[in-house]
Every structure is written in structure tokens, then in C-alpha cells.
């Protein structure tokens, strides 16, 4: 079950990011061309964010070994970059992105005119995207080392264990994602 949820969470990440880019680009184009606000791209982005949240919470509270290790000893886990990332940083960044995206959608719907709606959508959705990009455990980051870009892809070979912020290997063996 954990692997299936993790794969779904990974795949939906791409849907969220693509929907977010489309929503930002559509709002910017509408601003540039003095076009009416298109609610659809923002709605799809926010719905994808909320769906991703539900899957993420199922992973966080149900099946994640990283989170279980973090919650068992939060103080000690703060010294381990990977446990800290999955136990706290990822959750906080993603919740912030979802809140910003949701507020942006509400502000865009309630804008005084199309310009105000498009400005709100562009700004809030762009900030949400930046938070999302910063909070994802990309394969090129230490916290994402050994993870694949897509489920089923072979992850990049790791020659060493992921480093913590102190530059040492994790003190405890890490459970699966």
C-alpha cells in the first residue's frame, strides 16, 4: 500500500506542477492581453493541490517510515536532514503552498475586475509554485537522493548515504520513504 500511495503522490506531483504553471501563464497572458479571468486553470491547480494533500496525509500518518522515525524521537531526528525534511519541512512547505494557492483562488474569484482577478491568480499561484518546488525531495537534493523522477524509473546510483546538515551519514538506518 505504501509503494502505491508513494507512486501516486509522485505522479500527482507532476500534475500539480503542470497545472500550476498553466494557471500562472494563463493569468499572466490574460493580464498582458487585457482578457477576462479564466477560472478553470486555477480551479484545476487547487483541486490537484487538495488531492495531493489527502494522499500526502495518508502517507504521513499511515505508512511513512521516515515520519514514524521522526515522530518517535523528534528531538534527535532534527539532527538528521532526511528525517527532519520528511518529518517536518516537507509537510510545512506543502501546507503553506496549499494555503497560498487556496487563498489565491478565493481572491481571484472575488476580485473587483478581471485585472485584479488575474493579478491575484498570477501572484498567489506563482508563490505556491515556488513553495512547492522548494519542498519537493528532488533526486538532485540530498534529501531526495536515491529517489526516481517518476515511479518505475531507475533512481540515480548513490555512491554514499545521503549527508545530513552536519555532513555525516544518518545515525540510524532509514526506513523506506
TISEKE-937884 format. One record per residue (C-alpha): x, y, z. Coordinates in steps of 0.05 Angstrom, whole numbers, padded with zeros to 5 digits, always signed. Each point is the difference from the previous one (the first is absolute). Layout:
% residues N
XYZ ...
//
This chain:
% residues 177
+00000+00000+00000 +00057+00048+00017 +00033-00009-00067 -00065+00012-00038 -00015+00063+00039 +00071+00025-00008 -00003-00012-00075 -00067+00035-00005 +00028+00058+00041 +00060+00003-00046 -00041+00000-00064 -00050+00051+00027 +00058+00046+00015 +00009+00009-00075 -00074+00013-00010 +00002+00053+00055 +00062+00034-00028 -00026+00000-00072 -00068+00026+00022 +00034+00054+00041 +00043+00023-00057 -00060+00001-00047 -00040+00041+00051 +00056+00051+00009 +00013+00006-00075 -00074+00006-00015 -00009+00056+00052 +00062+00036-00026 -00024-00005-00072 -00068+00026+00019 +00032+00059+00036 +00044+00015-00060 -00057-00005-00050 -00053+00032+00044 -00040-00065-00004 -00053-00024+00049 +00019-00044+00058 -00004-00074-00015 -00019-00037+00064 +00013-00070-00027 +00077-00004+00003 +00001+00025+00072 -00055-00047+00021 +00037-00060-00030 +00064+00022+00035 -00034+00007+00068 -00038-00066-00008 +00065-00035-00017 +00033+00032+00061 -00056-00024+00045 +00002-00070-00029 +00075-00002+00010 -00011+00022+00072 -00047-00058+00014 +00049-00051-00028 +00058+00034+00037 -00038-00003+00066 -00014-00074-00011 +00074-00011-00011 +00020+00045+00059 -00046-00029+00052 -00007-00070-00028 +00058-00032-00036 +00064+00043+00001 +00058-00031+00036 +00037+00067+00000 -00058+00034+00035 -00008-00056+00050 +00074+00006+00017 -00006+00076+00005 -00061-00003+00045 +00031-00053+00045 +00059+00046+00017 -00012+00070-00028 +00058+00032+00038 +00052-00049-00024 -00031+00000-00070 +00012+00074-00008 +00075-00015-00007 -00013-00046-00059 -00015+00039-00064 -00041-00054-00033 -00043-00015+00061 -00009+00074+00014 -00019+00013-00073 -00053-00054-00004 -00024+00007+00071 -00008+00075+00001 +00028+00043-00057 -00037-00034-00058 -00066+00002+00038 +00006+00073+00019 +00022+00023-00069 -00055-00038-00035 -00054+00023+00049 +00024+00072-00011 -00003-00010-00076 -00071-00028+00005 -00023+00057+00044 +00030+00052-00046 -00030-00033-00062 -00069-00005+00033 +00002+00072+00023 +00021+00021-00070 -00059-00037-00030 -00048+00034+00048 +00030+00069-00012 -00002-00011-00075 -00074-00018+00003 -00016+00061+00042 +00041+00051-00038 -00032+00066-00018 +00015-00007-00074 +00035-00048-00048 +00067+00035+00011 -00004-00008+00075 -00021-00073-00008 +00057-00016-00047 +00052+00037+00043 -00023-00039+00062 +00002-00066-00037 +00068+00013-00030 +00032+00023+00064 -00029-00051+00049 +00008-00059-00048 +00072+00020-00015 +00017+00004+00074 -00034-00068+00010 +00043-00029-00056 +00064+00026+00031 -00018-00031+00066 -00017-00066-00034 +00065-00001-00039 +00039+00015+00064 -00036-00054+00040 +00006-00058-00049 +00054-00053+00014 +00031+00005-00070 +00050-00055-00018 +00056+00052-00005 -00010+00022+00073 +00032-00037+00058 -00069-00015+00029 -00023-00029-00066 +00061-00041-00016 -00018-00069-00024 -00070+00022-00022 -00022-00004-00072 -00029+00057-00041 -00060-00045-00015 -00025-00066+00029 +00032-00058-00035 +00061+00040-00023 +00066-00024+00027 +00026+00051+00051 +00069+00029-00009 +00052-00045+00032 +00021+00022+00069 +00073-00008+00017 -00009+00022+00072 -00057+00008+00049 -00035+00067-00003 +00036+00051+00042 -00032+00035+00058 +00009+00074+00012 +00062-00017+00042 +00030-00037-00060 -00004-00068+00032 -00041-00060-00019 -00066-00010+00037 +00011-00031+00068 -00057-00050-00008 -00018-00043-00059 -00056+00034-00037 -00066-00035-00011 -00032+00003-00069 -00029+00068-00021 
//
